[in-house]
Amino acid sequence: MTEQHKHCPMCGKPIPLDETFCSPKCAQIAMENQIKIQRSRRIIYIILILIIVAWLYFFVLRGRGI
C-alpha cells in the first residue's frame, strides 16, 4: 500500500501532504500563472468599464441632447 500523499498542482508528481509544490520551479511557474491571470482580469474589467461608459455616453447622454 502507498503512503498518504498528494500531487503537485503543476506537474502531477507525488508530494508529501505538508508540501504545496514539488520544487521551487513549479512554485515559480504557479506564481507566474497567477500573475498572468490577475493581469488578464484587470484588462477585462477595464474593457468592460470602457464599454459601459461608451454605452452611457452614446445612448443616455447623447440621446437627451446633452
Stockholm file with secondary structure:
# STOCKHOLM 1.0

chainA/1-66         MTEQHKHCPMCGKPIPLDETFCSPKCAQIAMENQIKIQRSRRIIYIILILIIVAWLYFFVLRGRGI
#=GR chainA/1-66 SS CCCCCEECTTTCCEECTTCSCSSHHHHHHHHHHHHHHHHHHHHHHHHHHHHHHHHIIIIIITTTTC
#=GC SS_cons        CCCCCEECTTTCCEECTTCSCSSHHHHHHHHHHHHHHHHHHHHHHHHHHHHHHHHIIIIIITTTTC
//
